[in-house]
Amino acid sequence: MKNDILHILLTLACILWTSCGADKYLKKADQFYAVGEYFDAATQYRKAYMHTPVKERSKRAERSLKAAECYRRINYTARAIGSYTNAIRYGTNDSTAYFYLAQMQHKNGAYKAAADNYSKFLEFEPNHVLARNGLKGCHMAPMWKESPTSYTVKKHPLFNGRRSDFSPMLNGDQNEQLYLTTTRPQVTGDEISGITGTKNSDIFVAQKDENGKWTQPVKIESELNSIYDEGVCCFSPDGKTMYLTRCLSDPDYPRYAQIFTSERSDATWSNPQYLEITRDTLSSYAHPAVSPDGKWLYFVSDMPGGIGGLDIWRIQITDHGLGGAENLGEPINTPGDEMFPTFRPNGDLYFSSNGHPGMGGLDLFCAHLDSTEVWHIENLKYPMNSQGDDFGMTFEGLYNKGYFSSNRGDARGWDHILSFEKPDIIQTVKGWVYEQDGYELPDGLVYMIGSDGTNLKLSVRSDGSFVQEIQPNVDYIFLGTCKGFLNHKEQLRIDTSSVSKEYVLQFPLASITAPVLVDNVFYEFDKADLTPESTKSLDQLIELLNENPNVTIELSAHCDYRGKDEYNLGLSQRRAESVVNYLITHGIKSDRLNPVGYGEERPKIIRKKLTEKYTFLHENDTLTEAFILKLPEEQQEICNALNRRTEFKVLRTTYGILDEQGHLLPKSQAIEERKE
């Protein structure tokens, strides 16, 4: 009798102790969940589940379901499947357990089991868009795997560490820098995130060496990284501004991701500055992407006015700040999550989604606008997509090649960087904007107009170059410009080709403030008559003057120091007049031209670019008679040849716009005067 009573008391005490323990874990779990620390919350929910008696089926179902929700959010797919299965086994009355279990099985490549659970859920909610799309994806994924696309996908172990590495982004004039987001042990700070169970992420960068080989990624040693989460970055078209995501920590409130900017000065990135998208402080803003023309900032947010959980939005970038945010709407956004927008240089938008029919998890999609401004989207299929999460693309130039991230094949759900390439036939133009007789002009702009309606403004890179895709059988006009320089125009038309090819254009811009050499202008010996070899250079000068119709110039001729001063002065004057006469006979108005002969009065001043060809000369050397006579005979002849030159310099840039008194001419008057 006493033994029976003792046994009952011990059983009751055990149940009471177990119940109290479960409640303790449950309380902690709910606190972690409230602030978004899903990794820590999952651990506590699992303990609460384990301390809940088997007979308390409803409590077991509830706690298993909460653990499953946490595992789903942190990509612990296998554990999420087990927890959702337990919730259903213990009789949960939440029908969404079937939906999320199907999503996790879909993400695990168990397409038949996933399809069964999507179907069960659709019995509760027949019109559920995500479940219907998920069911479609389960039927399509096996067929996509059987008929892969022409993409080639390879692992890239050099970029991958011991934790997650994702969202690669190329930068640099030659795409020689690759930035990535990582949670590897070398990141700043030692705190383990309660959200992911890893350290907070940082931005690392890999560089190409002098042989074009990638080096190991290293942490950016500047104020860019902090103890908080940083990552998923992009760059302005000129590569000088970085947009990045940062998630600040707060132990008492949910963490909302925000977008920051950092400016590059020399080789260092500045301390990130908060970029206010809207005044809504209870929404997340992440995954920035700048359009190739630099006019729009695309981003991901859960703010009110969207279609689903996370949507892709955009906001205009103006000289006066940001405009108003607008949702991209359907067909891009769905009731699911659309994330990680990025652009190919041709303007195509790439993003990842778990809301459209796909192979599981996040799938990669391509979207492009048609002539009526309607978006059309396409799943990239297998092998770009897998049953896991595939996201975060970056492109190496105009070709369909680059890098992306995926957690395919990783049981822990950690992300890794892969390379991709698709053989495409692409015609491109590469242009160089530089100062005539000088160096590249990184502030240059090139206007590109095509007979197909193309109208682009292309910024050049720090080396003065740009690369742009072009279409066959289209007439293109390119106008190279830069403040302080005259414009230069080039034209291009190509035929259809079965191979990729790059066409090269040069944009030498003449300075408005400094004399410009007219190269390869030759005269008969001791005369002012132009030789036939001079025609090409003078025709180029005529073209330049036609491209810049508001310019008047001084056309000058110069001699070396040999000969009498008075004779040289007269000869140079006749030579300048000879060039001007050639220009006039070819359509240039005489009042735009002022011929001047300087003889030997203005010896050439050496500019830096010329010292690369003639190493015995230095920048700002003046080739006077005294300077030349100190040189060896061979070098003396080089200097004399440099002094014998024909140049022009800009006098006015208001011809046909202003009268002699500086008053603006009426439009009709200006037109009539140009016709004369």
Stockholm file with secondary structure:
# STOCKHOLM 1.0

chainA/1-676         MKNDILHILLTLACILWTSCGADKYLKKADQFYAVGEYFDAATQYRKAYMHTPVKERSKRAERSLKAAECYRRINYTARAIGSYTNAIRYGTNDSTAYFYLAQMQHKNGAYKAAADNYSKFLEFEPNHVLARNGLKGCHMAPMWKESPTSYTVKKHPLFNGRRSDFSPMLNGDQNEQLYLTTTRPQVTGDEISGITGTKNSDIFVAQKDENGKWTQPVKIESELNSIYDEGVCCFSPDGKTMYLTRCLSDPDYPRYAQIFTSERSDATWSNPQYLEITRDTLSSYAHPAVSPDGKWLYFVSDMPGGIGGLDIWRIQITDHGLGGAENLGEPINTPGDEMFPTFRPNGDLYFSSNGHPGMGGLDLFCAHLDSTEVWHIENLKYPMNSQGDDFGMTFEGLYNKGYFSSNRGDARGWDHILSFEKPDIIQTVKGWVYEQDGYELPDGLVYMIGSDGTNLKLSVRSDGSFVQEIQPNVDYIFLGTCKGFLNHKEQLRIDTSSVSKEYVLQFPLASITAPVLVDNVFYEFDKADLTPESTKSLDQLIELLNENPNVTIELSAHCDYRGKDEYNLGLSQRRAESVVNYLITHGIKSDRLNPVGYGEERPKIIRKKLTEKYTFLHENDTLTEAFILKLPEEQQEICNALNRRTEFKVLRTTYGILDEQGHLLPKSQAIEERKE
#=GR chainA/1-676 SS CHHHHHHHHHHHHHHHHHHHHHHHHHHHHHHHHHTTCHHHHHHHHHHHHHTSCTTCHHHHHHHHHHHHHHHHHTTCHHHHHHHHHHHHHTTCCCTHHHHHHHHHHHHTTCHHHHHHHHHHHHHHCTTCHHHHHHHHHHHHHHHHHHSCCSCEEEECGGGCCSSCEEEEEEESTTSCEEEEEECCTTSSCCCBCTTTSSBCCEEEEEEBCTTSCBCCCEECCSTTCCSSEEEEEEECTTSCEEEEEEECCCTTSCCCEEEEEEEEETTEECCCEECCSCSCSSSCEEEEEECTTSCEEEEEECCTTCSSSBEEEEEEEETTEECCCEECCTTTCCSSBEEEEEECTTSCEEEEESSSSCSSSSEEEEEEECTTSCEEEEECCTTTCCSSCEEEEEESTTSSEEEEEECTTCTTCCCEEEEEECCCCCEEEEEEEEETTSCBCTTCEEEEEETTSCEEEEECCTTSEEEEEECTTCCEEEEEECTTBCCEEEEECCCCCSSCEEEEEEEEECBSSSCEECTTCCBCTTSCCBCGGGHHHHHHHHHHHHHSTTCEEEEEEECCSCSCHHHHHHHHHHHHHHHHHHHHHTTCCGGGEEEEEEETSSCCBCCHHHHHHCTTCCTTCBCCHHHHHTSCHHHHHHHHHHHSCEEEEEEESCTTTBCTTSCBCCHHHHHHHHHC
#=GC SS_cons         CHHHHHHHHHHHHHHHHHHHHHHHHHHHHHHHHHTTCHHHHHHHHHHHHHTSCTTCHHHHHHHHHHHHHHHHHTTCHHHHHHHHHHHHHTTCCCTHHHHHHHHHHHHTTCHHHHHHHHHHHHHHCTTCHHHHHHHHHHHHHHHHHHSCCSCEEEECGGGCCSSCEEEEEEESTTSCEEEEEECCTTSSCCCBCTTTSSBCCEEEEEEBCTTSCBCCCEECCSTTCCSSEEEEEEECTTSCEEEEEEECCCTTSCCCEEEEEEEEETTEECCCEECCSCSCSSSCEEEEEECTTSCEEEEEECCTTCSSSBEEEEEEEETTEECCCEECCTTTCCSSBEEEEEECTTSCEEEEESSSSCSSSSEEEEEEECTTSCEEEEECCTTTCCSSCEEEEEESTTSSEEEEEECTTCTTCCCEEEEEECCCCCEEEEEEEEETTSCBCTTCEEEEEETTSCEEEEECCTTSEEEEEECTTCCEEEEEECTTBCCEEEEECCCCCSSCEEEEEEEEECBSSSCEECTTCCBCTTSCCBCGGGHHHHHHHHHHHHHSTTCEEEEEEECCSCSCHHHHHHHHHHHHHHHHHHHHHTTCCGGGEEEEEEETSSCCBCCHHHHHHCTTCCTTCBCCHHHHHTSCHHHHHHHHHHHSCEEEEEEESCTTTBCTTSCBCCHHHHHHHHHC
//
